[in-house]
Amino acid sequence: MSEQKFPHALVILFGFFAFSCILAFIVPQGQYERQPDSEGNERVVQDSYQTVATERITVKEILISIPEGIAGRADVIVLVFLLGGCFYVVEKTGALREGITFLAGKVTGKEEIALVVVAVIFATGGALAGLQEEIIAMTPVLILLCRKLGYNTFVAVSVSFGAAIIGGAFSPMNPFAVLIAQKISGVPLLSGSGFRLVVMLAALGLWVLMIIRYGNRNRIQKEKSESGSTSMSGRGMVIFGMLILAFSYLAYGMVKLEWGFYEMSALFFVVGVVAGLIGHLGVNGTAIAYVEGFREMTFAAILIGVANSIPLILQKGIIIDSIVYGIFTPLQFLPAGLSAITMMFSQLLLHYPIPSYSGQAILTMPILSPLSDLIGLSRQVCVLAYQYGAVMMDLIVPTNGALMAVLAIAGISYDKWFRFIWKPMLIILTLAAVALVVAVMTGV
């Protein structure tokens, strides 16, 4: 008898989809009142929750939620396809492998330093811009680099996607988490940045130490180049240099030009075409490589779309507000310190039905801010509990399409990732809980 395998990633997502459908039929329907603010953004009105009596979601609405979910993340899916195609073209030219081999040769004997540098770069991206989906297309490069350094795919994902989550969760200025939550809560923007920065450095340092410790205990044979050479050809230097410039311009576009996914996609589509022509693939060869790249990224793209269909079910069922009301109402009966920690873990749980942590801030902050006043918590602590809980959950929640896509590209099944990540994540959450208690005691 063959060994029973853990469910496929798509099966896991459909399982959560089915669970959401069950919730849509058994959880009482209810809504908070919403009003536009001075900037036209919709905000939840405190103490406005009411149950509603309306028809439950229909079978037709359930079925069309899947294609609607896929269509709803079209911008990210386009990015995945075009970035994936670009990297596949660059890989076909040989320039990517040459460049990674060259860089790996430069850090021979300094592998741990290389991991620290990579983690700091991605943590900075997470802290400044909530970097996640953008990592999907970088994953093949990072895996190749780690293999050249003698580390496995778990290390590659942890020092990139994992570090970005750490940066985003503990950031003093993540615009999609901290700033939006502070604005909704009426807390001065960027206030408490000193405390957040200290905790972020501690969390990142602890994270990197755990990953290095794991990596060194699970070293793999360093991948050798086929030619045995660590030098780069002139053509390879041009293509690899163009790729580095593209990422630099991408960072500039995101920070200064407010680029979205379509602008990123267009940039790397051009890079892929130019790289194919410089690399002597020819017009047809470049097109064929792009198609092969699209094929490789299809599974990751579908995972993103299916993950997006899960919150759609809860929205159509009119139960998300009821879940929020049920989770957070009991907090008013707890002591301040315990309430802050419970608030963080409640945000963790809530991130399953609301995989967008910016959307989670918009929904929960108007409710939790006045609640924190009643139980003696500062609103700054309320924001800390939100960002630590909601953003950290992106490391493990299967409704996060970016996580599932990265795992799919890395060839890591969800069960193996869960077994790998839960202990480091619990340690970081323990640090977050301590930080919350310190914040309550010091009046941050």
C-alpha positions as CSV (number, residue, x, y, z in Angstrom):
1,M,0.0,0.0,0.0
2,S,1.4,3.4,-1.0
3,E,2.0,6.0,1.7
4,Q,-0.8,8.3,2.3
5,K,0.3,11.8,1.1
6,F,-0.7,15.1,2.6
7,P,-3.4,16.9,0.5
8,H,-2.2,18.9,-2.5
9,A,-2.0,22.7,-2.1
10,L,-5.0,23.2,-4.3
11,V,-7.0,20.6,-2.2
12,I,-6.1,22.5,1.0
13,L,-7.4,25.8,-0.5
14,F,-10.6,24.1,-1.7
15,G,-10.9,22.7,1.8
16,F,-10.8,26.2,3.3
17,F,-13.2,27.3,0.6
18,A,-15.7,24.6,1.7
19,F,-15.2,25.5,5.3
20,S,-16.0,29.1,4.4
21,C,-19.2,28.0,2.7
22,I,-20.2,26.1,5.9
23,L,-19.6,29.2,7.9
24,A,-21.7,31.3,5.5
25,F,-24.7,29.1,6.4
26,I,-24.2,28.8,10.2
27,V,-22.7,32.1,11.4
28,P,-25.4,34.8,12.1
29,Q,-25.4,37.5,9.5
30,G,-24.6,41.0,10.6
31,Q,-23.0,44.2,9.5
32,Y,-21.4,47.4,10.9
33,E,-22.5,50.7,9.5
34,R,-19.9,52.3,7.2
35,Q,-19.5,56.0,6.3
36,P,-17.0,57.8,4.0
37,D,-14.3,59.8,5.8
38,S,-13.0,63.2,4.7
39,E,-10.9,61.6,2.0
40,G,-13.7,59.5,0.6
41,N,-12.5,56.2,2.2
42,E,-15.1,53.9,3.7
43,R,-14.8,53.6,7.5
44,V,-16.6,51.4,10.0
45,V,-18.8,53.3,12.5
46,Q,-18.1,52.2,16.1
47,D,-20.9,50.5,18.1
48,S,-22.9,50.1,14.9
49,Y,-23.1,46.3,14.6
50,Q,-26.5,44.9,13.9
51,T,-27.8,41.5,12.9
52,V,-29.4,41.4,9.5
53,A,-32.1,39.1,8.1
54,T,-31.5,38.3,4.5
55,E,-31.3,35.3,2.3
56,R,-28.2,33.1,2.7
57,I,-25.7,32.7,-0.1
58,T,-26.9,30.6,-3.0
59,V,-25.2,27.7,-4.7
60,K,-24.7,29.8,-7.8
61,E,-23.0,32.5,-5.8
62,I,-20.7,29.9,-4.3
63,L,-19.7,28.4,-7.6
64,I,-19.0,31.7,-9.4
65,S,-16.9,32.9,-6.4
66,I,-14.0,30.8,-7.8
67,P,-13.7,32.4,-11.2
68,E,-14.5,35.8,-9.5
69,G,-11.7,35.2,-7.1
70,I,-9.2,34.5,-9.9
71,A,-10.4,37.5,-11.9
72,G,-10.2,39.7,-8.8
73,R,-6.4,39.1,-8.6
74,A,-5.8,39.6,-12.3
75,D,-3.2,42.3,-11.6
76,V,-1.1,40.0,-9.4
77,I,-1.6,37.0,-11.8
78,V,-0.4,39.1,-14.7
79,L,2.7,40.0,-12.7
80,V,3.3,36.4,-11.9
81,F,3.1,35.3,-15.5
82,L,5.2,38.1,-17.0
83,L,7.9,38.1,-14.3
84,G,8.0,34.3,-14.5
85,G,8.4,34.4,-18.3
86,C,11.1,37.0,-18.0
87,F,13.2,34.9,-15.6
88,Y,12.7,31.8,-17.7
89,V,14.0,33.7,-20.7
90,V,17.0,35.0,-18.7
91,E,17.6,31.5,-17.5
92,K,17.6,30.2,-21.0
93,T,20.3,32.6,-22.0
94,G,22.5,31.2,-19.3
95,A,23.2,34.7,-17.8
96,L,21.2,34.0,-14.7
97,R,23.1,30.9,-13.8
98,E,26.4,32.6,-14.6
99,G,25.6,35.6,-12.5
100,I,24.5,33.5,-9.5
101,T,27.6,31.3,-9.8
102,F,29.8,34.4,-9.9
103,L,28.1,35.9,-6.8
104,A,28.3,32.6,-4.9
105,G,32.0,32.4,-5.7
106,K,32.5,35.8,-4.2
107,V,31.0,34.8,-0.9
108,T,32.6,31.4,-0.5
109,G,33.4,31.0,3.1
110,K,31.1,33.8,4.0
111,E,27.8,32.1,3.4
112,E,26.2,33.2,6.7
113,I,27.0,36.8,5.9
114,A,25.3,36.4,2.6
115,L,22.2,35.1,4.3
116,V,22.2,38.1,6.7
117,V,22.5,40.5,3.8
118,V,19.7,38.9,1.8
119,A,17.4,38.9,4.9
120,V,18.1,42.5,5.6
121,I,17.3,43.5,2.0
122,F,14.0,41.7,2.0
123,A,13.1,42.8,5.6
124,T,13.7,46.4,4.5
125,G,11.4,45.9,1.5
126,G,8.8,44.4,3.8
127,A,9.1,47.3,6.3
128,L,9.0,50.1,3.6
129,A,6.5,48.7,1.1
130,G,4.9,45.5,2.5
131,L,6.9,43.4,0.0
132,Q,5.2,40.0,-0.7
133,E,3.9,39.3,-4.2
134,E,7.0,40.8,-5.8
135,I,9.0,38.0,-4.2
136,I,7.2,35.3,-6.2
137,A,9.2,35.9,-9.4
138,M,12.5,36.2,-7.5
139,T,12.1,32.8,-5.8
140,P,13.8,30.8,-8.5
141,V,16.9,33.1,-8.4
142,L,17.0,32.9,-4.6
143,I,16.7,29.1,-4.6
144,L,19.5,28.9,-7.1
145,L,21.7,31.2,-5.0
146,C,21.1,29.3,-1.8
147,R,21.9,26.0,-3.5
148,K,25.2,27.4,-4.7
149,L,25.8,28.3,-1.1
150,G,24.8,24.9,0.2
151,Y,21.4,25.8,1.6
152,N,18.1,24.2,0.9
153,T,14.8,25.7,-0.4
154,F,13.4,26.3,3.2
155,V,16.4,28.7,3.8
156,A,15.8,30.4,0.5
157,V,12.1,31.1,1.3
158,S,12.8,32.0,4.9
159,V,15.5,34.7,4.2
160,S,13.3,36.3,1.5
161,F,9.6,35.9,2.0
162,G,10.0,35.2,5.7
163,A,12.3,38.2,6.3
164,A,9.9,40.4,4.4
165,I,7.0,39.3,6.6
166,I,9.1,40.0,9.7
167,G,9.9,43.5,8.3
168,G,6.3,44.2,7.5
169,A,4.9,42.9,10.8
170,F,7.3,44.9,13.0
171,S,7.8,47.9,10.7
172,P,7.6,51.5,12.0
173,M,6.3,52.7,8.7
174,N,4.7,49.9,6.6
175,P,2.1,52.0,4.7
176,F,-0.3,49.0,4.3
177,A,-0.3,48.1,8.0
178,V,1.1,50.6,10.5
179,L,0.3,53.9,8.8
180,I,-3.2,53.0,7.7
181,A,-4.0,51.6,11.2
182,Q,-2.6,54.7,12.9
183,K,-4.6,56.9,10.7
184,I,-7.9,55.1,11.3
185,S,-7.2,54.9,15.1
186,G,-6.5,58.7,15.3
187,V,-2.9,58.0,16.4
188,P,-0.2,60.4,15.0
189,L,1.5,58.9,11.9
190,L,4.9,57.4,12.6
191,S,4.4,57.8,16.4
192,G,6.0,55.1,18.4
193,S,8.6,54.5,15.6
194,G,11.5,54.2,18.0
195,F,9.9,51.4,20.0
196,R,8.8,49.7,16.8
197,L,12.3,49.9,15.3
198,V,13.9,48.4,18.4
199,V,11.5,45.5,18.4
200,M,11.9,45.0,14.6
201,L,15.7,44.8,14.9
202,A,15.3,42.2,17.7
203,A,12.8,40.2,15.8
204,L,14.8,40.2,12.6
205,G,18.0,39.3,14.5
206,L,16.3,36.4,16.2
207,W,14.8,35.3,12.9
208,V,18.1,35.3,11.1
209,L,19.8,33.4,13.9
210,M,17.1,30.7,13.8
211,I,17.4,30.4,10.0
212,I,21.2,30.3,10.0
213,R,21.1,27.7,12.8
214,Y,18.7,25.6,10.7
215,G,20.6,26.1,7.5
216,N,23.9,25.0,9.0
217,R,22.3,21.9,10.5
218,N,20.8,21.0,7.2
219,R,23.5,21.8,4.7
220,I,23.2,20.3,1.2
221,Q,25.9,19.7,-1.4
222,K,26.8,23.0,-3.1
223,E,25.5,23.0,-6.7
224,K,28.4,23.3,-9.1
225,S,28.3,25.0,-12.4
226,E,28.3,22.7,-15.4
227,S,31.4,24.3,-16.9
228,G,33.2,24.6,-13.5
229,S,33.9,28.2,-14.2
230,T,32.9,31.1,-11.9
231,S,33.6,33.8,-14.5
232,M,31.0,35.5,-16.6
233,S,30.8,36.0,-20.4
234,G,30.5,39.5,-21.8
235,R,26.9,38.7,-22.9
236,G,26.1,37.3,-19.5
237,M,27.4,40.4,-17.8
238,V,25.2,42.6,-19.9
239,I,22.1,40.6,-19.3
240,F,22.7,40.1,-15.6
241,G,23.6,43.7,-15.2
242,M,20.3,44.7,-17.0
243,L,18.4,42.5,-14.5
244,I,20.0,44.2,-11.5
245,L,19.2,47.6,-13.1
246,A,15.6,46.5,-13.6
247,F,15.2,45.6,-9.9
248,S,16.8,49.0,-8.9
249,Y,14.4,50.8,-11.2
250,L,11.5,48.7,-9.8
251,A,12.4,49.9,-6.2
252,Y,12.5,53.5,-7.5
253,G,9.1,53.0,-9.3
254,M,7.5,51.6,-6.2
255,V,8.8,54.2,-3.8
256,K,8.8,57.4,-5.9
257,L,6.4,56.7,-8.8
258,E,3.7,54.8,-6.9
259,W,3.9,51.9,-9.3
260,G,1.3,49.1,-9.2
261,F,1.5,45.5,-10.5
262,Y,0.9,46.5,-14.1
263,E,3.9,48.8,-14.2
264,M,6.1,46.1,-12.7
265,S,4.8,43.6,-15.2
266,A,5.5,45.9,-18.1
267,L,9.1,46.5,-16.9
268,F,10.0,42.9,-16.7
269,F,8.2,42.0,-20.0
270,V,10.6,44.4,-21.7
271,V,13.6,43.0,-19.8
272,G,12.7,39.5,-20.9
273,V,12.4,40.4,-24.5
274,V,15.6,42.4,-24.6
275,A,17.5,39.6,-22.7
276,G,16.3,37.0,-25.2
277,L,17.5,39.0,-28.1
278,I,20.8,39.9,-26.6
279,G,21.2,36.2,-25.5
280,H,20.8,35.1,-29.2
281,L,17.6,33.2,-28.5
282,G,16.1,35.0,-31.5
283,V,12.5,36.2,-31.8
284,N,11.0,32.7,-31.9
285,G,13.3,31.4,-29.2
286,T,12.4,34.2,-26.9
287,A,8.6,33.6,-27.5
288,I,9.0,29.9,-26.9
289,A,10.9,30.6,-23.7
290,Y,8.2,33.0,-22.5
291,V,5.5,30.4,-23.2
292,E,7.5,27.8,-21.2
293,G,7.8,30.3,-18.4
294,F,4.1,31.0,-18.4
295,R,3.4,27.3,-18.2
296,E,5.7,27.0,-15.1
297,M,3.9,29.8,-13.4
298,T,0.3,28.7,-14.1
299,F,-0.1,26.7,-10.8
300,A,1.2,29.6,-8.7
301,A,-1.2,32.0,-10.5
302,I,-4.2,29.7,-9.9
303,L,-3.3,29.4,-6.2
304,I,-3.4,33.1,-5.9
305,G,-6.9,33.3,-7.5
306,V,-8.4,30.4,-5.6
307,A,-7.1,31.9,-2.3
308,N,-8.9,35.1,-3.2
309,S,-12.2,33.3,-3.6
310,I,-12.3,32.4,0.1
311,P,-13.0,35.9,1.5
312,L,-15.5,36.4,-1.3
313,I,-17.7,33.7,0.1
314,L,-17.6,35.3,3.6
315,Q,-18.4,38.7,2.1
316,K,-21.3,37.3,0.1
317,G,-22.5,35.5,3.2
318,I,-22.5,38.8,5.1
319,I,-20.7,37.1,8.1
320,I,-17.3,38.8,8.2
321,D,-18.5,41.6,10.5
322,S,-20.2,39.0,12.7
323,I,-16.9,37.1,13.0
324,V,-15.1,40.4,14.0
325,Y,-17.9,41.2,16.5
326,G,-17.7,37.7,18.1
327,I,-13.9,37.7,18.3
328,F,-13.3,41.1,19.8
329,T,-16.3,41.8,22.1
330,P,-15.1,39.6,25.0
331,L,-11.8,41.5,25.2
332,Q,-13.4,44.3,27.3
333,F,-13.6,41.9,30.3
334,L,-9.8,41.1,30.4
335,P,-7.0,43.0,32.2
336,A,-5.1,45.4,30.0
337,G,-1.9,43.4,29.4
338,L,-3.7,40.1,28.8
339,S,-6.2,42.0,26.6
340,A,-3.4,43.3,24.4
341,I,-2.0,39.8,23.9
342,T,-5.4,38.3,23.3
343,M,-6.1,41.1,20.8
344,M,-2.9,40.1,18.9
345,F,-3.9,36.4,18.7
346,S,-7.5,37.4,17.7
347,Q,-6.0,39.3,14.8
348,L,-4.1,36.2,13.9
349,L,-7.3,34.2,13.7
350,L,-9.1,36.9,11.8
351,H,-6.5,36.9,9.1
352,Y,-7.9,33.6,7.8
353,P,-11.2,35.2,6.5
354,I,-9.5,38.5,5.7
355,P,-6.1,37.8,4.0
356,S,-5.6,41.4,3.2
357,Y,-4.0,43.0,6.3
358,S,-4.8,46.5,5.0
359,G,-8.4,45.5,4.7
360,Q,-8.2,44.0,8.1
361,A,-7.0,47.3,9.5
362,I,-9.9,49.1,7.8
363,L,-12.4,46.7,9.3
364,T,-11.0,46.2,12.9
365,M,-9.4,49.5,13.9
366,P,-12.7,51.5,14.1
367,I,-14.0,48.8,16.4
368,L,-10.8,48.1,18.5
369,S,-9.8,51.7,19.0
370,P,-12.8,52.7,21.2
371,L,-12.7,49.3,22.8
372,S,-9.1,49.8,23.8
373,D,-10.1,53.1,25.5
374,L,-12.7,51.2,27.6
375,I,-10.2,48.6,28.8
376,G,-7.3,51.0,29.5
377,L,-5.1,50.2,26.5
378,S,-3.5,53.0,24.5
379,R,-4.5,53.1,20.9
380,Q,-0.8,52.7,20.0
381,V,-0.8,49.3,21.7
382,C,-4.0,48.5,19.8
383,V,-2.2,49.2,16.5
384,L,0.8,47.1,17.7
385,A,-1.4,44.2,18.5
386,Y,-3.0,44.4,15.0
387,Q,0.2,44.6,13.0
388,Y,2.0,41.9,15.0
389,G,-0.9,39.5,14.6
390,A,-2.3,40.2,11.2
391,V,1.0,40.5,9.2
392,M,2.8,37.7,11.0
393,M,-0.1,35.3,10.0
394,D,1.0,35.8,6.3
395,L,3.8,33.3,7.1
396,I,1.4,30.4,7.5
397,V,-2.2,31.1,6.5
398,P,-3.0,29.2,3.3
399,T,-5.4,31.9,2.2
400,N,-2.4,34.1,1.4
401,G,-1.9,33.6,-2.3
402,A,1.6,35.0,-2.3
403,L,2.8,32.4,0.2
404,M,1.1,29.5,-1.6
405,A,2.6,30.7,-4.9
406,V,6.2,31.0,-3.4
407,L,5.8,27.5,-1.9
408,A,4.6,26.1,-5.2
409,I,7.6,27.6,-7.1
410,A,10.0,26.3,-4.4
411,G,8.5,22.8,-4.6
412,I,7.6,22.9,-0.9
413,S,4.3,21.2,0.1
414,Y,2.2,23.1,2.6
415,D,2.4,20.4,5.3
416,K,6.2,20.5,5.2
417,W,6.2,24.3,5.3
418,F,3.8,24.2,8.3
419,R,6.0,21.8,10.2
420,F,9.1,23.9,9.4
421,I,7.6,27.3,10.2
422,W,5.4,26.9,13.2
423,K,8.2,26.9,15.8
424,P,10.1,29.9,14.5
425,M,6.8,31.7,14.1
426,L,5.7,30.9,17.7
427,I,9.1,32.2,19.0
428,I,8.6,35.5,17.1
429,L,5.1,35.8,18.4
430,T,6.3,35.3,22.0
431,L,8.7,38.2,21.4
432,A,5.8,40.2,20.1
433,A,3.7,39.3,23.2
434,V,6.6,40.5,25.4
435,A,6.8,43.7,23.4
436,L,3.1,44.3,23.9
437,V,3.4,43.9,27.7
438,V,6.3,46.3,27.7
439,A,4.3,48.8,25.6
440,V,1.4,48.6,28.1
441,M,3.7,49.0,31.1
442,T,5.7,51.9,29.6
443,G,2.7,53.7,28.0
444,V,4.1,53.6,24.5
